Amino acid sequence: MTPKSRAVAVAVVAILATSAIAACATTGTTPRTTPNEAEQSAVIRASGFGGDDGQLQLDAPWVQLWTQAQLPAAIGLCLERGVPVDPCYAAHPVDTRVFAMSEPQRIQLFGYYLTFLDRCVLAQGFRVDRIPQRAAFLSAINDGMPWSPYDRVTVKTRAEWFALSDACPPVPADIDAALTPR
């Protein structure tokens, strides 16, 4: 290895390490206690309203954003327990941002899942199913059943969800920003 190629390799490793550390860091020194825009939007969609005064009502028992793959089991469990579907659905808001993404954003999301999110979720102690091939991943979105590293994730508290989703954002920040209405 030449001195120049070694210097380039060291610089690349330093950049990657810095990026990895920054991506795994939380968004501040104190844990988040309020929902972000994606969570608020999902809760409003699931509960069907934003409150009498147009403000988000967060007293629904939601804990985390669910994936499309998790919803049937959650609804089935509610039905077994005799809980009506509407309150059950309101308690299990689904992250539907993937359906609003363009094809290039979905391809970028696949790369994000493959290179960061699956490893991040695993590092937090959760199981992750094997990521499908890119064509199957894109086809599953078009069929209404997208794959996600979060498909096996279930947390017990909102605080646990906030910490996990801050450490391992379900959608890359640039795509999330592009999908957020201004």
VENLIN-V237747 format. One line per field, one symbol per residue. psi: psi as a letter, one per 20 degrees, with the letter a starting at -180 (. if undefined). A space follows every 50 residues. Layout:
# VENLIN-V237747
psi->???
This chain:
# VENLIN-V237747
psi->pqhghgggggggggggggggghhiqrjahqqqiqqaggggggggghijrj rhjjqpojiqkqgrprrhhhgghggggghhijpqgghghhimppojhhii qrghhhggggggghigghhggghjjqqpqpprqgghghhhghjjmqqqii hjpprhqgghgggghhhmphpqghgghhipq.
